[in-house]
């Protein structure tokens, strides 16, 4: 994926980069190295000649305002195009990324109680975690309310009461572990 990303960017930039380099770098270099008196490429102090030419080229007379504006427009165009490409890439990645099928597995009986849960992304470990794990009321099949300590549940409809302390085998940590195990073994 990373290689694909890089190659797209390079393919896009190279023609523009090449024309910019040839116009604004290679031409002055060639001119700087060319000795008009001897009508050949200078061999004596070409480095000094190059810098003196570049100095004149950039600061004295060769670069007019419109060239600078043209360069700015080019740079803005390149930046905007790269930004657009990146957005398209992200869009296609989102569209192509298939959601894992277990995300549809959000309720079930693991031991005796029926539970429901959701998934959230753990940004640090970059994995899914089970959240909002709550049992259903046995009588009404309604999601129960959990107390502040997370060990008792009450039905909002019939006040049916479940306690993890009385039924430790239904502890949500164990239930979450069982759900994780089923997902790992593809048994949901
Ligand atoms: Zn109930």
Boltz pocket constraint, residues with backbone or C-beta under 6 A from the ligand:
constraints:
  - pocket:
      binder: B
      contacts: [[A, 137], [A, 138], [A, 139], [A, 140], [A, 141], [A, 142], [A, 155], [A, 156], [A, 157], [A, 158], [A, 159], [A, 160]]
      max_distance: 6.0
